[in-house]
């Protein structure tokens, strides 16, 4: 799977047909239900790919949203919830 970094303007692609709109729409429909969650997940995936390419330890996707953590885990990211560490 190819991973892309998305800035916050990517949410516009939900409403304006541009190159990449279909990919973002698919990501939002299959995983997170909110554009900012999709951006958070895509950024984590991109960062993880970059560190693994440099033979560094994988990143840990840190988030308090259980649904988003589950989506990140499905995508293969190591996850942790800060609420689990009072």
PDB file with SEQRES, HELIX, SHEET and CRYST1 records, atoms N, CA, C and O in Angstrom:
SEQRES   1 A   86  UNK UNK UNK UNK UNK UNK UNK UNK UNK UNK UNK UNK UNK          
SEQRES   2 A   86  UNK UNK UNK UNK UNK UNK UNK UNK UNK UNK UNK UNK UNK          
SEQRES   3 A   86  UNK UNK UNK UNK UNK UNK UNK UNK UNK UNK UNK UNK UNK          
SEQRES   4 A   86  UNK UNK UNK UNK UNK UNK UNK UNK UNK UNK UNK UNK UNK          
SEQRES   5 A   86  UNK UNK UNK UNK UNK UNK UNK UNK UNK UNK UNK UNK UNK          
SEQRES   6 A   86  UNK UNK UNK UNK UNK UNK UNK UNK UNK UNK UNK UNK UNK          
SEQRES   7 A   86  UNK UNK UNK UNK UNK UNK UNK UNK                              
HELIX    1 AA1 UNK A    8  UNK A   14  5                                   7    
HELIX    2 AA2 UNK A   21  UNK A   30  1                                  10    
HELIX    3 AA3 UNK A   35  UNK A   53  1                                  19    
HELIX    4 AA4 UNK A   66  UNK A   74  1                                   9    
HELIX    5 AA5 UNK A   82  UNK A   84  5                                   3    
SHEET    1 AA1 2 UNK A  60  UNK A  62  0                                        
SHEET    2 AA1 2 UNK A  78  UNK A  80  1                                        
CRYST1    1.000    1.000    1.000  90.00  90.00  90.00 P 1           1          
ATOM      1  N   UNK A   1       0.835  -1.171   0.000  1.00  0.00           N  
ATOM      2  CA  UNK A   1       0.000   0.000   0.000  1.00  0.00           C  
ATOM      3  C   UNK A   1       0.882   1.237   0.000  1.00  0.00           C  
ATOM      4  O   UNK A   1       1.799   1.338   0.815  1.00  0.00           O  
ATOM      5  N   UNK A   2       0.628   2.161  -0.881  1.00  0.00           N  
ATOM      6  CA  UNK A   2       1.356   3.422  -0.931  1.00  0.00           C  
ATOM      7  C   UNK A   2       0.713   4.376   0.065  1.00  0.00           C  
ATOM      8  O   UNK A   2      -0.513   4.476   0.131  1.00  0.00           O  
ATOM      9  N   UNK A   3       1.534   5.079   0.840  1.00  0.00           N  
ATOM     10  CA  UNK A   3       1.036   6.000   1.846  1.00  0.00           C  
ATOM     11  C   UNK A   3       1.450   7.414   1.488  1.00  0.00           C  
ATOM     12  O   UNK A   3       2.586   7.647   1.075  1.00  0.00           O  
ATOM     13  N   UNK A   4       0.536   8.355   1.646  1.00  0.00           N  
ATOM     14  CA  UNK A   4       0.791   9.750   1.320  1.00  0.00           C  
ATOM     15  C   UNK A   4       0.565  10.617   2.547  1.00  0.00           C  
ATOM     16  O   UNK A   4      -0.281  10.311   3.388  1.00  0.00           O  
ATOM     17  N   UNK A   5       1.324  11.701   2.646  1.00  0.00           N  
ATOM     18  CA  UNK A   5       1.070  12.696   3.681  1.00  0.00           C  
ATOM     19  C   UNK A   5      -0.028  13.622   3.178  1.00  0.00           C  
ATOM     20  O   UNK A   5       0.014  14.070   2.032  1.00  0.00           O  
ATOM     21  N   UNK A   6      -1.006  13.909   4.024  1.00  0.00           N  
ATOM     22  CA  UNK A   6      -2.104  14.791   3.640  1.00  0.00           C  
ATOM     23  C   UNK A   6      -2.132  15.992   4.565  1.00  0.00           C  
ATOM     24  O   UNK A   6      -2.168  15.832   5.784  1.00  0.00           O  
ATOM     25  N   UNK A   7      -2.116  17.197   4.003  1.00  0.00           N  
ATOM     26  CA  UNK A   7      -2.302  18.357   4.853  1.00  0.00           C  
ATOM     27  C   UNK A   7      -3.799  18.579   5.067  1.00  0.00           C  
ATOM     28  O   UNK A   7      -4.622  17.866   4.493  1.00  0.00           O  
ATOM     29  N   UNK A   8      -4.148  19.555   5.883  1.00  0.00           N  
ATOM     30  CA  UNK A   8      -5.552  19.729   6.248  1.00  0.00           C  
ATOM     31  C   UNK A   8      -6.438  20.104   5.066  1.00  0.00           C  
ATOM     32  O   UNK A   8      -7.653  19.923   5.141  1.00  0.00           O  
ATOM     33  N   UNK A   9      -5.870  20.621   3.979  1.00  0.00           N  
ATOM     34  CA  UNK A   9      -6.690  20.949   2.816  1.00  0.00           C  
ATOM     35  C   UNK A   9      -7.200  19.696   2.114  1.00  0.00           C  
ATOM     36  O   UNK A   9      -8.041  19.785   1.220  1.00  0.00           O  
ATOM     37  N   UNK A  10      -6.699  18.537   2.510  1.00  0.00           N  
ATOM     38  CA  UNK A  10      -7.160  17.297   1.890  1.00  0.00           C  
ATOM     39  C   UNK A  10      -8.639  17.058   2.148  1.00  0.00           C  
ATOM     40  O   UNK A  10      -9.294  16.362   1.373  1.00  0.00           O  
ATOM     41  N   UNK A  11      -9.173  17.623   3.222  1.00  0.00           N  
ATOM     42  CA  UNK A  11     -10.596  17.456   3.513  1.00  0.00           C  
ATOM     43  C   UNK A  11     -11.451  18.043   2.390  1.00  0.00           C  
ATOM     44  O   UNK A  11     -12.575  17.591   2.168  1.00  0.00           O  
ATOM     45  N   UNK A  12     -10.932  19.040   1.685  1.00  0.00           N  
ATOM     46  CA  UNK A  12     -11.662  19.644   0.573  1.00  0.00           C  
ATOM     47  C   UNK A  12     -11.908  18.614  -0.524  1.00  0.00           C  
ATOM     48  O   UNK A  12     -12.905  18.700  -1.241  1.00  0.00           O  
ATOM     49  N   UNK A  13     -11.025  17.659  -0.656  1.00  0.00           N  
ATOM     50  CA  UNK A  13     -11.151  16.655  -1.701  1.00  0.00           C  
ATOM     51  C   UNK A  13     -12.417  15.811  -1.547  1.00  0.00           C  
ATOM     52  O   UNK A  13     -12.814  15.112  -2.480  1.00  0.00           O  
ATOM     53  N   UNK A  14     -13.035  15.873  -0.399  1.00  0.00           N  
ATOM     54  CA  UNK A  14     -14.303  15.166  -0.222  1.00  0.00           C  
ATOM     55  C   UNK A  14     -15.414  15.837  -1.014  1.00  0.00           C  
ATOM     56  O   UNK A  14     -16.403  15.197  -1.370  1.00  0.00           O  
ATOM     57  N   UNK A  15     -15.250  17.121  -1.288  1.00  0.00           N  
ATOM     58  CA  UNK A  15     -16.304  17.898  -1.925  1.00  0.00           C  
ATOM     59  C   UNK A  15     -15.950  18.406  -3.305  1.00  0.00           C  
ATOM     60  O   UNK A  15     -16.836  18.783  -4.071  1.00  0.00           O  
ATOM     61  N   UNK A  16     -14.664  18.424  -3.639  1.00  0.00           N  
ATOM     62  CA  UNK A  16     -14.205  18.930  -4.918  1.00  0.00           C  
ATOM     63  C   UNK A  16     -13.471  17.802  -5.635  1.00  0.00           C  
ATOM     64  O   UNK A  16     -12.537  17.214  -5.091  1.00  0.00           O  
ATOM     65  N   UNK A  17     -13.897  17.508  -6.850  1.00  0.00           N  
ATOM     66  CA  UNK A  17     -13.258  16.426  -7.608  1.00  0.00           C  
ATOM     67  C   UNK A  17     -11.885  16.889  -8.096  1.00  0.00           C  
ATOM     68  O   UNK A  17     -11.785  17.711  -9.006  1.00  0.00           O  
ATOM     69  N   UNK A  18     -10.847  16.361  -7.491  1.00  0.00           N  
ATOM     70  CA  UNK A  18      -9.467  16.636  -7.873  1.00  0.00           C  
ATOM     71  C   UNK A  18      -8.721  15.312  -7.920  1.00  0.00           C  
ATOM     72  O   UNK A  18      -9.239  14.279  -7.497  1.00  0.00           O  
ATOM     73  N   UNK A  19      -7.505  15.354  -8.434  1.00  0.00           N  
ATOM     74  CA  UNK A  19      -6.669  14.163  -8.396  1.00  0.00           C  
ATOM     75  C   UNK A  19      -6.480  13.789  -6.937  1.00  0.00           C  
ATOM     76  O   UNK A  19      -6.132  14.641  -6.119  1.00  0.00           O  
ATOM     77  N   UNK A  20      -6.701  12.552  -6.606  1.00  0.00           N  
ATOM     78  CA  UNK A  20      -6.552  12.092  -5.232  1.00  0.00           C  
ATOM     79  C   UNK A  20      -7.849  12.054  -4.454  1.00  0.00           C  
ATOM     80  O   UNK A  20      -7.898  11.487  -3.363  1.00  0.00           O  
ATOM     81  N   UNK A  21      -8.902  12.648  -4.994  1.00  0.00           N  
ATOM     82  CA  UNK A  21     -10.173  12.669  -4.270  1.00  0.00           C  
ATOM     83  C   UNK A  21     -10.703  11.264  -4.014  1.00  0.00           C  
ATOM     84  O   UNK A  21     -11.177  10.976  -2.915  1.00  0.00           O  
ATOM     85  N   UNK A  22     -10.633  10.401  -4.996  1.00  0.00           N  
ATOM     86  CA  UNK A  22     -11.159   9.038  -4.840  1.00  0.00           C  
ATOM     87  C   UNK A  22     -10.382   8.275  -3.779  1.00  0.00           C  
ATOM     88  O   UNK A  22     -10.974   7.552  -2.977  1.00  0.00           O  
ATOM     89  N   UNK A  23      -9.061   8.430  -3.766  1.00  0.00           N  
ATOM     90  CA  UNK A  23      -8.247   7.727  -2.768  1.00  0.00           C  
ATOM     91  C   UNK A  23      -8.610   8.186  -1.366  1.00  0.00           C  
ATOM     92  O   UNK A  23      -8.796   7.360  -0.473  1.00  0.00           O  
ATOM     93  N   UNK A  24      -8.714   9.495  -1.162  1.00  0.00           N  
ATOM     94  CA  UNK A  24      -9.050  10.014   0.160  1.00  0.00           C  
ATOM     95  C   UNK A  24     -10.448   9.578   0.574  1.00  0.00           C  
ATOM     96  O   UNK A  24     -10.666   9.211   1.728  1.00  0.00           O  
ATOM     97  N   UNK A  25     -11.396   9.616  -0.355  1.00  0.00           N  
ATOM     98  CA  UNK A  25     -12.763   9.188  -0.058  1.00  0.00           C  
ATOM     99  C   UNK A  25     -12.774   7.724   0.367  1.00  0.00           C  
ATOM    100  O   UNK A  25     -13.478   7.357   1.308  1.00  0.00           O  
ATOM    101  N   UNK A  26     -12.001   6.884  -0.320  1.00  0.00           N  
ATOM    102  CA  UNK A  26     -11.927   5.465   0.056  1.00  0.00           C  
ATOM    103  C   UNK A  26     -11.335   5.287   1.446  1.00  0.00           C  
ATOM    104  O   UNK A  26     -11.825   4.474   2.229  1.00  0.00           O  
ATOM    105  N   UNK A  27     -10.285   6.041   1.759  1.00  0.00           N  
ATOM    106  CA  UNK A  27      -9.672   5.947   3.079  1.00  0.00           C  
ATOM    107  C   UNK A  27     -10.669   6.339   4.157  1.00  0.00           C  
ATOM    108  O   UNK A  27     -10.766   5.678   5.192  1.00  0.00           O  
ATOM    109  N   UNK A  28     -11.407   7.413   3.914  1.00  0.00           N  
ATOM    110  CA  UNK A  28     -12.374   7.874   4.911  1.00  0.00           C  
ATOM    111  C   UNK A  28     -13.539   6.905   5.064  1.00  0.00           C  
ATOM    112  O   UNK A  28     -14.071   6.749   6.163  1.00  0.00           O  
ATOM    113  N   UNK A  29     -13.935   6.263   3.992  1.00  0.00           N  
ATOM    114  CA  UNK A  29     -15.082   5.359   4.075  1.00  0.00           C  
ATOM    115  C   UNK A  29     -14.722   4.012   4.675  1.00  0.00           C  
ATOM    116  O   UNK A  29     -15.582   3.335   5.237  1.00  0.00           O  
ATOM    117  N   UNK A  30     -13.451   3.613   4.564  1.00  0.00           N  
ATOM    118  CA  UNK A  30     -13.067   2.300   5.085  1.00  0.00           C  
ATOM    119  C   UNK A  30     -12.494   2.358   6.482  1.00  0.00           C  
ATOM    120  O   UNK A  30     -12.520   1.352   7.190  1.00  0.00           O  
ATOM    121  N   UNK A  31     -11.980   3.491   6.904  1.00  0.00           N  
ATOM    122  CA  UNK A  31     -11.353   3.582   8.226  1.00  0.00           C  
ATOM    123  C   UNK A  31     -11.980   4.697   9.054  1.00  0.00           C  
ATOM    124  O   UNK A  31     -13.108   4.535   9.520  1.00  0.00           O  
ATOM    125  N   UNK A  32     -11.301   5.816   9.254  1.00  0.00           N  
ATOM    126  CA  UNK A  32     -11.830   6.863  10.126  1.00  0.00           C  
ATOM    127  C   UNK A  32     -13.086   7.511   9.549  1.00  0.00           C  
ATOM    128  O   UNK A  32     -13.286   7.517   8.334  1.00  0.00           O  
ATOM    129  N   UNK A  33     -13.912   8.043  10.405  1.00  0.00           N  
ATOM    130  CA  UNK A  33     -15.150   8.680   9.975  1.00  0.00           C  
ATOM    131  C   UNK A  33     -15.026  10.196   9.926  1.00  0.00           C  
ATOM    132  O   UNK A  33     -16.022  10.879   9.686  1.00  0.00           O  
ATOM    133  N   UNK A  34     -13.863  10.728  10.142  1.00  0.00           N  
ATOM    134  CA  UNK A  34     -13.688  12.170  10.204  1.00  0.00           C  
ATOM    135  C   UNK A  34     -12.410  12.522   9.444  1.00  0.00           C  
ATOM    136  O   UNK A  34     -11.406  11.820   9.570  1.00  0.00           O  
ATOM    137  N   UNK A  35     -12.434  13.594   8.662  1.00  0.00           N  
ATOM    138  CA  UNK A  35     -11.258  13.925   7.840  1.00  0.00           C  
ATOM    139  C   UNK A  35      -9.979  14.116   8.651  1.00  0.00           C  
ATOM    140  O   UNK A  35      -8.899  13.740   8.195  1.00  0.00           O  
ATOM    141  N   UNK A  36     -10.086  14.688   9.833  1.00  0.00           N  
ATOM    142  CA  UNK A  36      -8.886  14.902  10.637  1.00  0.00           C  
ATOM    143  C   UNK A  36      -8.319  13.580  11.138  1.00  0.00           C  
ATOM    144  O   UNK A  36      -7.103  13.435  11.264  1.00  0.00           O  
ATOM    145  N   UNK A  37      -9.188  12.616  11.424  1.00  0.00           N  
ATOM    146  CA  UNK A  37      -8.706  11.286  11.795  1.00  0.00           C  
ATOM    147  C   UNK A  37      -7.974  10.636  10.629  1.00  0.00           C  
ATOM    148  O   UNK A  37      -6.944   9.989  10.818  1.00  0.00           O  
ATOM    149  N   UNK A  38      -8.505  10.809   9.427  1.00  0.00           N  
ATOM    150  CA  UNK A  38      -7.852  10.244   8.243  1.00  0.00           C  
ATOM    151  C   UNK A  38      -6.480  10.873   8.039  1.00  0.00           C  
ATOM    152  O   UNK A  38      -5.524  10.186   7.676  1.00  0.00           O  
ATOM    153  N   UNK A  39      -6.385  12.168   8.270  1.00  0.00           N  
ATOM    154  CA  UNK A  39      -5.102  12.858   8.129  1.00  0.00           C  
ATOM    155  C   UNK A  39      -4.130  12.371   9.201  1.00  0.00           C  
ATOM    156  O   UNK A  39      -2.953  12.148   8.919  1.00  0.00           O  
ATOM    157  N   UNK A  40      -4.617  12.208  10.416  1.00  0.00           N  
ATOM    158  CA  UNK A  40      -3.795  11.699  11.520  1.00  0.00           C  
ATOM    159  C   UNK A  40      -3.263  10.301  11.177  1.00  0.00           C  
ATOM    160  O   UNK A  40      -2.078  10.022  11.356  1.00  0.00           O  
ATOM    161  N   UNK A  41      -4.140   9.438  10.689  1.00  0.00           N  
ATOM    162  CA  UNK A  41      -3.744   8.069  10.336  1.00  0.00           C  
ATOM    163  C   UNK A  41      -2.766   8.066   9.165  1.00  0.00           C  
ATOM    164  O   UNK A  41      -1.756   7.363   9.203  1.00  0.00           O  
ATOM    165  N   UNK A  42      -3.055   8.838   8.137  1.00  0.00           N  
ATOM    166  CA  UNK A  42      -2.163   8.878   6.969  1.00  0.00           C  
ATOM    167  C   UNK A  42      -0.780   9.406   7.349  1.00  0.00           C  
ATOM    168  O   UNK A  42       0.229   8.923   6.835  1.00  0.00           O  
ATOM    169  N   UNK A  43      -0.727  10.390   8.239  1.00  0.00           N  
ATOM    170  CA  UNK A  43       0.553  10.929   8.691  1.00  0.00           C  
ATOM    171  C   UNK A  43       1.339   9.877   9.466  1.00  0.00           C  
ATOM    172  O   UNK A  43       2.549   9.737   9.288  1.00  0.00           O  
ATOM    173  N   UNK A  44       0.640   9.140  10.328  1.00  0.00           N  
ATOM    174  CA  UNK A  44       1.307   8.067  11.069  1.00  0.00           C  
ATOM    175  C   UNK A  44       1.857   6.992  10.150  1.00  0.00           C  
ATOM    176  O   UNK A  44       2.969   6.503  10.347  1.00  0.00           O  
ATOM    177  N   UNK A  45       1.071   6.628   9.142  1.00  0.00           N  
ATOM    178  CA  UNK A  45       1.525   5.619   8.184  1.00  0.00           C  
ATOM    179  C   UNK A  45       2.746   6.109   7.407  1.00  0.00           C  
ATOM    180  O   UNK A  45       3.693   5.354   7.187  1.00  0.00           O  
ATOM    181  N   UNK A  46       2.716   7.364   6.996  1.00  0.00           N  
ATOM    182  CA  UNK A  46       3.847   7.943   6.255  1.00  0.00           C  
ATOM    183  C   UNK A  46       5.102   7.978   7.126  1.00  0.00           C  
ATOM    184  O   UNK A  46       6.182   7.572   6.696  1.00  0.00           O  
ATOM    185  N   UNK A  47       4.943   8.468   8.351  1.00  0.00           N  
ATOM    186  CA  UNK A  47       6.090   8.563   9.255  1.00  0.00           C  
ATOM    187  C   UNK A  47       6.682   7.185   9.526  1.00  0.00           C  
ATOM    188  O   UNK A  47       7.901   7.019   9.540  1.00  0.00           O  
ATOM    189  N   UNK A  48       5.823   6.208   9.740  1.00  0.00           N  
ATOM    190  CA  UNK A  48       6.302   4.854  10.004  1.00  0.00           C  
ATOM    191  C   UNK A  48       7.066   4.301   8.818  1.00  0.00           C  
ATOM    192  O   UNK A  48       8.113   3.676   8.987  1.00  0.00           O  
ATOM    193  N   UNK A  49       6.557   4.522   7.635  1.00  0.00           N  
ATOM    194  CA  UNK A  49       7.245   4.043   6.428  1.00  0.00           C  
ATOM    195  C   UNK A  49       8.624   4.677   6.305  1.00  0.00           C  
ATOM    196  O   UNK A  49       9.589   4.014   5.925  1.00  0.00           O  
ATOM    197  N   UNK A  50       8.713   5.976   6.629  1.00  0.00           N  
ATOM    198  CA  UNK A  50       9.992   6.675   6.530  1.00  0.00           C  
ATOM    199  C   UNK A  50      11.008   6.136   7.531  1.00  0.00           C  
ATOM    200  O   UNK A  50      12.162   5.911   7.168  1.00  0.00           O  
ATOM    201  N   UNK A  51      10.606   5.923   8.783  1.00  0.00           N  
ATOM    202  CA  UNK A  51      11.572   5.439   9.777  1.00  0.00           C  
ATOM    203  C   UNK A  51      11.968   3.996   9.498  1.00  0.00           C  
ATOM    204  O   UNK A  51      13.125   3.626   9.700  1.00  0.00           O  
ATOM    205  N   UNK A  52      11.033   3.180   9.039  1.00  0.00           N  
ATOM    206  CA  UNK A  52      11.383   1.793   8.715  1.00  0.00           C  
ATOM    207  C   UNK A  52      12.345   1.726   7.535  1.00  0.00           C  
ATOM    208  O   UNK A  52      13.219   0.860   7.497  1.00  0.00           O  
ATOM    209  N   UNK A  53      12.191   2.635   6.571  1.00  0.00           N  
ATOM    210  CA  UNK A  53      13.098   2.670   5.420  1.00  0.00           C  
ATOM    211  C   UNK A  53      14.530   2.996   5.851  1.00  0.00           C  
ATOM    212  O   UNK A  53      15.491   2.644   5.167  1.00  0.00           O  
ATOM    213  N   UNK A  54      14.652   3.664   6.977  1.00  0.00           N  
ATOM    214  CA  UNK A  54      15.977   4.015   7.506  1.00  0.00           C  
ATOM    215  C   UNK A  54      16.438   3.027   8.576  1.00  0.00           C  
ATOM    216  O   UNK A  54      17.394   3.283   9.307  1.00  0.00           O  
ATOM    217  N   UNK A  55      15.751   1.911   8.651  1.00  0.00           N  
ATOM    218  CA  UNK A  55      16.062   0.823   9.581  1.00  0.00           C  
ATOM    219  C   UNK A  55      16.051   1.298  11.038  1.00  0.00           C  
ATOM    220  O   UNK A  55      16.880   0.886  11.850  1.00  0.00           O  
ATOM    221  N   UNK A  56      15.095   2.171  11.343  1.00  0.00           N  
ATOM    222  CA  UNK A  56      14.887   2.642  12.711  1.00  0.00           C  
ATOM    223  C   UNK A  56      13.687   1.902  13.300  1.00  0.00           C  
ATOM    224  O   UNK A  56      12.912   1.303  12.555  1.00  0.00           O  
ATOM    225  N   UNK A  57      13.521   1.934  14.620  1.00  0.00           N  
ATOM    226  CA  UNK A  57      12.356   1.272  15.221  1.00  0.00           C  
ATOM    227  C   UNK A  57      11.060   1.917  14.736  1.00  0.00           C  
ATOM    228  O   UNK A  57      11.033   3.115  14.454  1.00  0.00           O  
ATOM    229  N   UNK A  58       9.998   1.141  14.639  1.00  0.00           N  
ATOM    230  CA  UNK A  58       8.722   1.693  14.151  1.00  0.00           C  
ATOM    231  C   UNK A  58       8.164   2.738  15.110  1.00  0.00           C  
ATOM    232  O   UNK A  58       8.428   2.710  16.312  1.00  0.00           O  
ATOM    233  N   UNK A  59       7.390   3.656  14.550  1.00  0.00           N  
ATOM    234  CA  UNK A  59       6.728   4.657  15.383  1.00  0.00           C  
ATOM    235  C   UNK A  59       5.564   3.991  16.125  1.00  0.00           C  
ATOM    236  O   UNK A  59       5.057   2.949  15.709  1.00  0.00           O  
ATOM    237  N   UNK A  60       5.162   4.608  17.215  1.00  0.00           N  
ATOM    238  CA  UNK A  60       3.980   4.168  17.951  1.00  0.00           C  
ATOM    239  C   UNK A  60       2.913   5.218  17.719  1.00  0.00           C  
ATOM    240  O   UNK A  60       3.115   6.396  18.012  1.00  0.00           O  
ATOM    241  N   UNK A  61       1.783   4.791  17.195  1.00  0.00           N  
ATOM    242  CA  UNK A  61       0.656   5.685  16.933  1.00  0.00           C  
ATOM    243  C   UNK A  61      -0.045   5.929  18.261  1.00  0.00           C  
ATOM    244  O   UNK A  61      -0.660   5.020  18.818  1.00  0.00           O  
ATOM    245  N   UNK A  62       0.045   7.146  18.765  1.00  0.00           N  
ATOM    246  CA  UNK A  62      -0.478   7.497  20.077  1.00  0.00           C  
ATOM    247  C   UNK A  62      -1.764   8.288  19.901  1.00  0.00           C  
ATOM    248  O   UNK A  62      -1.779   9.332  19.249  1.00  0.00           O  
ATOM    249  N   UNK A  63      -2.845   7.781  20.489  1.00  0.00           N  
ATOM    250  CA  UNK A  63      -4.143   8.406  20.308  1.00  0.00           C  
ATOM    251  C   UNK A  63      -5.087   7.927  21.409  1.00  0.00           C  
ATOM    252  O   UNK A  63      -4.992   6.782  21.852  1.00  0.00           O  
ATOM    253  N   UNK A  64      -5.994   8.791  21.850  1.00  0.00           N  
ATOM    254  CA  UNK A  64      -6.957   8.414  22.887  1.00  0.00           C  
ATOM    255  C   UNK A  64      -8.275   7.926  22.291  1.00  0.00           C  
ATOM    256  O   UNK A  64      -9.174   7.534  23.036  1.00  0.00           O  
ATOM    257  N   UNK A  65      -8.408   7.941  20.987  1.00  0.00           N  
ATOM    258  CA  UNK A  65      -9.632   7.508  20.306  1.00  0.00           C  
ATOM    259  C   UNK A  65      -9.503   6.018  19.969  1.00  0.00           C  
ATOM    260  O   UNK A  65      -8.707   5.634  19.112  1.00  0.00           O  
ATOM    261  N   UNK A  66     -10.290   5.195  20.647  1.00  0.00           N  
ATOM    262  CA  UNK A  66     -10.184   3.736  20.457  1.00  0.00           C  
ATOM    263  C   UNK A  66     -10.481   3.315  19.021  1.00  0.00           C  
ATOM    264  O   UNK A  66      -9.850   2.392  18.507  1.00  0.00           O  
ATOM    265  N   UNK A  67     -11.432   3.977  18.371  1.00  0.00           N  
ATOM    266  CA  UNK A  67     -11.774   3.631  16.985  1.00  0.00           C  
ATOM    267  C   UNK A  67     -10.604   3.925  16.053  1.00  0.00           C  
ATOM    268  O   UNK A  67     -10.301   3.139  15.156  1.00  0.00           O  
ATOM    269  N   UNK A  68      -9.952   5.062  16.274  1.00  0.00           N  
ATOM    270  CA  UNK A  68      -8.806   5.424  15.444  1.00  0.00           C  
ATOM    271  C   UNK A  68      -7.618   4.512  15.738  1.00  0.00           C  
ATOM    272  O   UNK A  68      -6.870   4.155  14.827  1.00  0.00           O  
ATOM    273  N   UNK A  69      -7.439   4.133  16.998  1.00  0.00           N  
ATOM    274  CA  UNK A  69      -6.381   3.178  17.336  1.00  0.00           C  
ATOM    275  C   UNK A  69      -6.615   1.841  16.637  1.00  0.00           C  
ATOM    276  O   UNK A  69      -5.674   1.222  16.139  1.00  0.00           O  
ATOM    277  N   UNK A  70      -7.862   1.403  16.601  1.00  0.00           N  
ATOM    278  CA  UNK A  70      -8.171   0.136  15.922  1.00  0.00           C  
ATOM    279  C   UNK A  70      -7.864   0.231  14.435  1.00  0.00           C  
ATOM    280  O   UNK A  70      -7.326  -0.711  13.852  1.00  0.00           O  
ATOM    281  N   UNK A  71      -8.201   1.360  13.815  1.00  0.00           N  
ATOM    282  CA  UNK A  71      -7.913   1.545  12.391  1.00  0.00           C  
ATOM    283  C   UNK A  71      -6.411   1.539  12.143  1.00  0.00           C  
ATOM    284  O   UNK A  71      -5.942   0.954  11.167  1.00  0.00           O  
ATOM    285  N   UNK A  72      -5.655   2.192  13.029  1.00  0.00           N  
ATOM    286  CA  UNK A  72      -4.197   2.221  12.883  1.00  0.00           C  
ATOM    287  C   UNK A  72      -3.608   0.820  13.043  1.00  0.00           C  
ATOM    288  O   UNK A  72      -2.687   0.442  12.319  1.00  0.00           O  
ATOM    289  N   UNK A  73      -4.137   0.062  13.981  1.00  0.00           N  
ATOM    290  CA  UNK A  73      -3.652  -1.312  14.180  1.00  0.00           C  
ATOM    291  C   UNK A  73      -3.935  -2.170  12.953  1.00  0.00           C  
ATOM    292  O   UNK A  73      -3.101  -2.985  12.561  1.00  0.00           O  
ATOM    293  N   UNK A  74      -5.105  -1.993  12.345  1.00  0.00           N  
ATOM    294  CA  UNK A  74      -5.438  -2.742  11.125  1.00  0.00           C  
ATOM    295  C   UNK A  74      -4.449  -2.416  10.011  1.00  0.00           C  
ATOM    296  O   UNK A  74      -4.109  -3.278   9.201  1.00  0.00           O  
ATOM    297  N   UNK A  75      -3.990  -1.167   9.975  1.00  0.00           N  
ATOM    298  CA  UNK A  75      -3.018  -0.750   8.961  1.00  0.00           C  
ATOM    299  C   UNK A  75      -1.595  -1.192   9.294  1.00  0.00           C  
ATOM    300  O   UNK A  75      -0.680  -0.965   8.502  1.00  0.00           O  
ATOM    301  N   UNK A  76      -1.394  -1.822  10.462  1.00  0.00           N  
ATOM    302  CA  UNK A  76      -0.089  -2.368  10.803  1.00  0.00           C  
ATOM    303  C   UNK A  76       0.763  -1.504  11.719  1.00  0.00           C  
ATOM    304  O   UNK A  76       1.935  -1.811  11.939  1.00  0.00           O  
ATOM    305  N   UNK A  77       0.203  -0.442  12.251  1.00  0.00           N  
ATOM    306  CA  UNK A  77       0.969   0.419  13.154  1.00  0.00           C  
ATOM    307  C   UNK A  77       0.934  -0.130  14.577  1.00  0.00           C  
ATOM    308  O   UNK A  77      -0.052  -0.732  15.000  1.00  0.00           O  
ATOM    309  N   UNK A  78       2.014   0.087  15.299  1.00  0.00           N  
ATOM    310  CA  UNK A  78       2.012  -0.167  16.739  1.00  0.00           C  
ATOM    311  C   UNK A  78       1.205   0.968  17.359  1.00  0.00           C  
ATOM    312  O   UNK A  78       1.382   2.124  16.975  1.00  0.00           O  
ATOM    313  N   UNK A  79       0.332   0.668  18.299  1.00  0.00           N  
ATOM    314  CA  UNK A  79      -0.546   1.689  18.860  1.00  0.00           C  
ATOM    315  C   UNK A  79      -0.470   1.718  20.387  1.00  0.00           C  
ATOM    316  O   UNK A  79      -0.117   0.728  21.027  1.00  0.00           O  
ATOM    317  N   UNK A  80      -0.808   2.873  20.950  1.00  0.00           N  
ATOM    318  CA  UNK A  80      -0.890   3.010  22.397  1.00  0.00           C  
ATOM    319  C   UNK A  80      -1.872   4.131  22.710  1.00  0.00           C  
ATOM    320  O   UNK A  80      -1.976   5.108  21.968  1.00  0.00           O  
ATOM    321  N   UNK A  81      -2.592   3.978  23.822  1.00  0.00           N  
ATOM    322  CA  UNK A  81      -3.555   4.961  24.278  1.00  0.00           C  
ATOM    323  C   UNK A  81      -2.992   5.609  25.537  1.00  0.00           C  
ATOM    324  O   UNK A  81      -2.718   4.907  26.511  1.00  0.00           O  
ATOM    325  N   UNK A  82      -2.811   6.944  25.545  1.00  0.00           N  
ATOM    326  CA  UNK A  82      -2.255   7.584  26.738  1.00  0.00           C  
ATOM    327  C   UNK A  82      -3.156   7.438  27.957  1.00  0.00           C  
ATOM    328  O   UNK A  82      -2.679   7.548  29.087  1.00  0.00           O  
ATOM    329  N   UNK A  83      -4.448   7.191  27.753  1.00  0.00           N  
ATOM    330  CA  UNK A  83      -5.375   6.997  28.870  1.00  0.00           C  
ATOM    331  C   UNK A  83      -5.121   5.686  29.604  1.00  0.00           C  
ATOM    332  O   UNK A  83      -5.605   5.486  30.718  1.00  0.00           O  
ATOM    333  N   UNK A  84      -4.358   4.794  28.974  1.00  0.00           N  
ATOM    334  CA  UNK A  84      -4.030   3.525  29.625  1.00  0.00           C  
ATOM    335  C   UNK A  84      -2.859   3.661  30.592  1.00  0.00           C  
ATOM    336  O   UNK A  84      -2.473   2.689  31.242  1.00  0.00           O  
ATOM    337  N   UNK A  85      -2.293   4.867  30.689  1.00  0.00           N  
ATOM    338  CA  UNK A  85      -1.118   5.109  31.543  1.00  0.00           C  
ATOM    339  C   UNK A  85      -1.386   6.291  32.467  1.00  0.00           C  
ATOM    340  O   UNK A  85      -0.820   7.368  32.276  1.00  0.00           O  
ATOM    341  N   UNK A  86      -2.250   6.098  33.474  1.00  0.00           N  
ATOM    342  CA  UNK A  86      -2.610   7.232  34.357  1.00  0.00           C  
ATOM    343  C   UNK A  86      -1.446   7.752  35.171  1.00  0.00           C  
ATOM    344  O   UNK A  86      -1.607   8.694  35.947  1.00  0.00           O  
TER     345      UNK A  86                                                      
END                                                                             
